[in-house]
Amino acid sequence: MQQVDRLMVAAYGIDLLQMMENAGRHLATQARRMLGGRVTDKRIVILSGAGHNGGGGMVAARHLHNWGARVQVQLVADPARLKEVTAHHWRTIRVMGLEAKAAPNLAQADLIVDALIGYGLAGNPRPAVAAWIERTNASQRPVLALDAPSGLDTATGIPGQPCIQATATLTLALPKTGLLAPAAQAWVGQLYLADIGVPPELYQQLGLGVPALFATDEIIPVH
């Protein structure tokens, strides 16, 4: 997936802003499906980290707000450390007034969206992120994870300490190997795959025989 992300930008001119918009809109769509197809007045807390995963959560927040949800975005990072594209979306979140003014009460959420850590995690989550993972698990509320449950090693499927226990996970482009490991099932929950616009020629360039996965829908169930 690192090669896919690199080639999307370098070879095909599909930049991170475009990919993040696709990921975030699909995340919002999956959240709406989990809430019965309508989000009006639903309380949704989005936990966003400093990286691109966090930016995808911010995009989802914007769409869910536009669709009528009561959205709070909890940034679990120093705003000064945000990656460039994520900082772009954070500015939008603040202008729209979606930034959590105080720590949200997760136990009152209709849905929690985990956009803390992407597929590049090495080792256990850092203390600030770990604290929000533990709060999320303790809330016993439905959780939708973006790309992977935060804390899970996406290569091996081994959970870190701690690791989000997701109700569902929306992963992007192709399933990461660790998400398919039997040991990861308890953390991943129901696994879905979303289209972020990877051209078939790119997969061919990498020697991958990938069928037209999204011929009938932009979000498909994996297991």
Sine and cosine of phi, psi and omega as CSV:
sin_phi,cos_phi,sin_psi,cos_psi,sin_omega,cos_omega
0.00,0.00,-0.50,0.87,0.09,-1.00
-0.89,0.46,-0.64,0.77,0.04,-1.00
-0.92,0.40,-0.65,0.76,0.03,-1.00
-0.88,0.48,-0.75,0.66,-0.01,-1.00
-0.87,0.50,-0.66,0.75,-0.02,-1.00
-0.91,0.42,-0.72,0.69,-0.04,-1.00
-0.94,0.33,-0.52,0.85,0.05,-1.00
-0.82,0.57,-0.68,0.73,-0.03,-1.00
-0.99,0.14,-0.78,0.62,-0.17,-0.99
-0.96,0.28,-0.62,0.78,-0.10,-0.99
-0.98,-0.18,-0.51,0.86,-0.13,-0.99
-0.92,-0.40,-0.09,1.00,0.05,-1.00
0.92,0.38,0.39,0.92,0.06,-1.00
-0.99,-0.13,0.97,-0.24,-0.22,-0.98
-1.00,0.09,0.13,-0.99,-0.07,-1.00
-0.88,0.47,-0.55,0.83,0.01,-1.00
-0.88,0.47,-0.67,0.74,0.03,-1.00
-0.92,0.40,-0.73,0.68,-0.02,-1.00
-0.89,0.46,-0.64,0.77,-0.02,-1.00
-0.93,0.37,-0.60,0.80,0.05,-1.00
-0.90,0.44,-0.70,0.71,0.04,-1.00
-0.87,0.49,-0.74,0.68,-0.03,-1.00
-0.88,0.48,-0.71,0.70,-0.05,-1.00
-0.93,0.38,-0.61,0.79,0.03,-1.00
-0.92,0.39,-0.66,0.75,0.04,-1.00
-0.91,0.41,-0.58,0.82,0.06,-1.00
-0.88,0.47,-0.69,0.72,0.03,-1.00
-0.89,0.45,-0.65,0.76,0.02,-1.00
-0.89,0.46,-0.68,0.73,0.02,-1.00
-0.92,0.40,-0.61,0.79,0.08,-1.00
-0.87,0.50,-0.69,0.73,0.02,-1.00
-0.89,0.45,-0.65,0.76,0.04,-1.00
-0.89,0.46,-0.64,0.76,0.00,-1.00
-0.92,0.39,-0.39,0.92,-0.01,-1.00
-0.98,-0.18,0.37,0.93,0.11,-0.99
1.00,0.07,0.21,0.98,0.07,-1.00
1.00,-0.05,0.01,1.00,0.00,-1.00
-0.55,-0.84,0.75,-0.67,-0.06,-1.00
-0.91,-0.42,0.10,1.00,-0.02,-1.00
-0.81,0.59,0.84,-0.54,0.02,-1.00
0.91,0.41,0.16,0.99,0.09,-1.00
-0.96,0.26,0.64,-0.76,-0.02,-1.00
-1.00,-0.03,0.91,-0.42,-0.06,-1.00
-0.83,-0.56,0.82,-0.58,0.07,-1.00
-0.95,-0.30,0.79,-0.61,0.02,-1.00
-0.92,-0.39,0.87,-0.49,0.03,-1.00
-0.99,-0.11,0.91,-0.42,-0.11,-0.99
-0.90,-0.43,0.72,-0.70,0.11,-0.99
-1.00,-0.04,-0.15,-0.99,-0.11,-0.99
-0.99,0.13,-0.29,0.96,-0.12,-0.99
-1.00,-0.06,-0.31,-0.95,-0.06,-1.00
-0.93,0.38,-0.51,0.86,0.07,-1.00
-0.87,0.50,-0.69,0.72,0.04,-1.00
-0.89,0.46,-0.61,0.79,0.05,-1.00
-0.89,0.45,-0.64,0.77,0.06,-1.00
-0.88,0.48,-0.62,0.78,0.07,-1.00
-0.90,0.44,-0.61,0.79,0.03,-1.00
-0.91,0.41,-0.64,0.76,0.07,-1.00
-0.87,0.49,-0.71,0.70,0.03,-1.00
-0.86,0.51,-0.65,0.76,0.01,-1.00
-0.86,0.51,-0.69,0.73,0.00,-1.00
-0.87,0.50,-0.74,0.68,-0.02,-1.00
-0.91,0.41,-0.70,0.71,-0.02,-1.00
-0.89,0.46,-0.63,0.78,0.08,-1.00
-0.88,0.48,-0.71,0.71,0.00,-1.00
-0.88,0.47,-0.48,0.88,-0.01,-1.00
-1.00,0.05,0.00,1.00,0.12,-0.99
0.95,-0.31,0.05,1.00,-0.01,-1.00
-0.98,0.21,0.37,-0.93,0.10,-0.99
-0.99,-0.13,0.99,-0.16,-0.19,-0.98
-0.96,-0.30,0.68,-0.74,0.19,-0.98
-0.82,-0.58,0.74,-0.68,0.08,-1.00
-0.95,-0.31,0.89,-0.45,0.06,-1.00
-0.99,-0.14,0.93,-0.36,0.04,-1.00
-0.99,0.12,0.88,-0.48,-0.02,-1.00
-0.97,-0.26,0.91,0.42,-0.06,-1.00
-0.12,-0.99,0.32,-0.95,0.15,-0.99
-0.97,0.24,0.85,-0.52,-0.01,-1.00
-0.80,0.60,-0.47,0.88,0.00,-1.00
-0.94,0.34,-0.28,0.96,-0.04,-1.00
-0.99,-0.13,0.04,1.00,-0.05,-1.00
-0.92,0.40,0.64,-0.77,0.12,-0.99
-0.91,0.42,0.38,-0.92,-0.20,-0.98
-0.82,0.57,-0.76,0.65,-0.06,-1.00
-0.94,0.35,-0.61,0.80,0.06,-1.00
-0.90,0.44,-0.65,0.76,0.04,-1.00
-0.88,0.48,-0.58,0.82,0.06,-1.00
-0.85,0.52,-0.75,0.66,-0.02,-1.00
-0.94,0.33,-0.54,0.84,0.03,-1.00
-0.89,0.45,-0.62,0.78,0.05,-1.00
-0.87,0.49,-0.65,0.76,0.03,-1.00
-0.90,0.43,-0.69,0.72,0.02,-1.00
-0.84,0.54,-0.68,0.73,-0.03,-1.00
-0.94,0.35,-0.64,0.77,0.03,-1.00
-0.88,0.47,-0.60,0.80,-0.01,-1.00
-0.98,0.19,-0.13,0.99,0.02,-1.00
0.97,0.25,0.46,0.89,-0.05,-1.00
-0.99,-0.11,-0.07,1.00,0.04,-1.00
-0.92,0.39,0.75,-0.66,0.05,-1.00
-0.89,0.45,0.83,-0.56,-0.01,-1.00
-0.98,0.17,-0.45,0.89,0.08,-1.00
-0.62,-0.79,0.31,-0.95,-0.03,-1.00
-0.83,0.56,0.86,-0.52,-0.05,-1.00
-0.93,0.38,0.52,-0.85,0.07,-1.00
-0.99,0.13,0.98,-0.19,-0.09,-1.00
-0.90,0.43,-0.49,0.87,-0.04,-1.00
-0.91,0.41,-0.32,0.95,0.01,-1.00
-0.99,-0.13,0.02,1.00,-0.05,-1.00
-0.98,0.18,0.62,-0.79,0.16,-0.99
-0.97,0.24,-0.47,0.89,0.03,-1.00
-0.40,-0.91,0.65,-0.76,0.13,-0.99
-0.93,-0.36,0.76,-0.65,0.04,-1.00
-0.96,-0.28,0.85,-0.53,0.00,-1.00
-1.00,-0.06,0.97,-0.24,0.08,-1.00
-0.81,-0.58,0.69,0.73,-0.09,-1.00
-1.00,0.08,-0.76,0.65,-0.12,-0.99
-0.71,-0.70,0.68,-0.73,0.04,-1.00
-1.00,0.01,-0.45,-0.89,-0.10,-0.99
-0.99,0.13,-0.04,1.00,-0.10,-1.00
-1.00,-0.08,0.25,0.97,-0.06,-1.00
-0.90,0.43,0.70,-0.72,0.14,-0.99
-0.80,-0.60,0.90,-0.43,-0.03,-1.00
1.00,0.03,-0.17,-0.99,-0.04,-1.00
-0.98,0.21,0.45,-0.89,0.05,-1.00
-0.87,0.50,0.48,-0.88,0.05,-1.00
-0.93,0.37,0.36,-0.93,-0.14,-0.99
-0.80,0.60,-0.69,0.72,-0.04,-1.00
-0.90,0.44,-0.67,0.74,0.03,-1.00
-0.94,0.35,-0.67,0.74,0.00,-1.00
-0.84,0.54,-0.63,0.78,-0.01,-1.00
-0.89,0.45,-0.65,0.76,0.01,-1.00
-0.96,0.29,-0.53,0.85,0.09,-1.00
-0.88,0.47,-0.71,0.70,-0.01,-1.00
-0.90,0.43,-0.64,0.76,0.04,-1.00
-0.90,0.44,-0.64,0.77,0.00,-1.00
-0.90,0.44,-0.74,0.67,0.00,-1.00
-0.89,0.45,-0.60,0.80,-0.01,-1.00
-0.94,0.33,-0.39,0.92,-0.06,-1.00
-0.94,0.35,-0.43,0.90,-0.03,-1.00
0.85,0.53,0.51,0.86,0.06,-1.00
-0.98,-0.17,0.35,-0.94,0.05,-1.00
-0.87,0.49,0.65,-0.76,-0.04,-1.00
-0.78,-0.62,0.77,-0.64,0.12,-0.99
-0.93,-0.37,0.88,-0.48,-0.01,-1.00
-0.99,-0.14,0.64,-0.77,0.06,-1.00
-1.00,-0.05,0.85,-0.52,0.05,-1.00
0.95,0.30,-0.73,0.69,0.05,-1.00
-0.29,-0.96,0.50,-0.87,0.12,-0.99
-0.89,0.46,0.76,-0.65,-0.04,-1.00
-0.87,0.49,0.79,-0.61,-0.04,-1.00
0.96,-0.28,-0.24,0.97,-0.02,-1.00
-1.00,0.04,0.72,-0.70,0.12,-0.99
-0.97,0.24,0.92,-0.39,-0.12,-0.99
-0.98,0.22,-0.13,0.99,0.10,-1.00
-1.00,0.02,-0.64,0.77,-0.11,-0.99
-0.96,-0.28,-0.38,0.92,-0.10,-1.00
0.99,0.15,0.15,0.99,-0.01,-1.00
-1.00,0.07,0.81,-0.59,0.00,-1.00
-0.97,0.25,0.62,-0.78,0.12,-0.99
-0.99,0.13,-0.10,-0.99,0.01,-1.00
-0.89,-0.46,0.96,-0.28,-0.05,1.00
-1.00,-0.03,-0.06,-1.00,0.02,-1.00
-0.58,-0.81,0.67,-0.74,0.06,-1.00
-0.87,0.49,0.71,-0.70,0.17,-0.99
-0.99,-0.17,0.99,-0.14,-0.13,-0.99
-1.00,0.06,0.56,-0.83,0.19,-0.98
-0.96,0.29,-0.63,0.78,0.03,-1.00
-0.51,-0.86,0.47,-0.88,0.05,-1.00
-0.80,-0.60,0.77,-0.64,0.09,-1.00
-0.96,-0.27,0.97,-0.23,0.02,-1.00
-0.99,-0.11,0.24,-0.97,-0.23,-0.97
-0.88,-0.48,0.69,-0.72,0.12,-0.99
0.95,0.32,-0.92,0.40,0.05,-1.00
-0.64,-0.76,0.52,-0.85,0.05,-1.00
-0.92,0.40,0.71,-0.70,0.11,-0.99
-0.97,0.26,0.58,-0.81,-0.15,-0.99
-0.84,0.54,-0.64,0.77,-0.04,-1.00
-0.90,0.44,-0.47,0.88,-0.01,-1.00
-0.92,0.39,-0.38,0.93,-0.04,-1.00
-1.00,-0.07,-0.09,1.00,0.00,-1.00
-0.94,0.35,0.68,-0.74,0.01,-1.00
-0.80,0.59,-0.60,0.80,-0.04,-1.00
-0.92,0.39,-0.34,0.94,-0.06,-1.00
-1.00,0.06,-0.23,0.97,-0.13,-0.99
-0.82,0.58,-0.66,0.75,-0.05,-1.00
-0.91,0.41,-0.36,0.93,-0.03,-1.00
-0.99,-0.15,-0.54,0.84,-0.07,-1.00
-0.98,0.19,-0.60,0.80,-0.11,-0.99
0.94,0.35,-0.53,-0.85,0.05,-1.00
-0.95,0.33,0.80,-0.60,-0.06,-1.00
-0.98,-0.20,0.77,-0.64,0.06,-1.00
-0.83,-0.55,0.40,-0.92,0.00,-1.00
-0.84,-0.54,0.72,-0.69,-0.04,-1.00
-0.86,-0.51,0.54,-0.84,0.00,-1.00
-0.99,0.12,0.81,-0.58,0.11,-0.99
-0.92,-0.39,0.22,0.98,0.13,-0.99
1.00,0.00,0.49,0.87,0.01,-1.00
-0.97,0.25,0.84,-0.55,0.01,-1.00
-0.92,0.38,0.59,-0.80,0.04,-1.00
-0.86,0.50,-0.48,0.88,0.02,-1.00
-0.89,0.45,-0.53,0.85,0.02,-1.00
-0.92,0.40,-0.70,0.71,0.04,-1.00
-0.88,0.47,-0.63,0.77,0.04,-1.00
-0.89,0.46,-0.63,0.78,0.03,-1.00
-0.87,0.50,-0.53,0.85,0.01,-1.00
-1.00,-0.01,0.05,1.00,0.01,-1.00
0.97,0.24,0.42,0.91,-0.02,-1.00
-0.97,-0.26,0.78,-0.63,0.07,-1.00
-1.00,-0.04,1.00,0.04,-0.06,-1.00
-0.96,-0.26,0.86,-0.52,0.03,-1.00
-0.95,0.31,0.06,-1.00,0.03,-1.00
-0.97,0.23,0.99,0.15,-0.13,-0.99
-0.89,0.46,-0.51,0.86,-0.16,-0.99
-0.95,-0.32,0.54,0.84,-0.04,-1.00
-0.91,0.42,-0.47,0.89,-0.06,-1.00
-0.92,-0.40,-0.30,0.95,-0.02,-1.00
-0.32,-0.95,0.48,-0.88,0.01,-1.00
-0.99,0.14,-0.22,0.98,0.08,-1.00
-0.76,-0.65,0.83,-0.56,-0.04,-1.00
-0.80,-0.61,0.53,-0.84,0.06,-1.00
-0.97,0.24,0.60,-0.80,0.08,-1.00
-0.97,-0.25,-0.77,0.64,0.13,-0.99
-0.40,-0.92,0.00,0.00,0.00,0.00
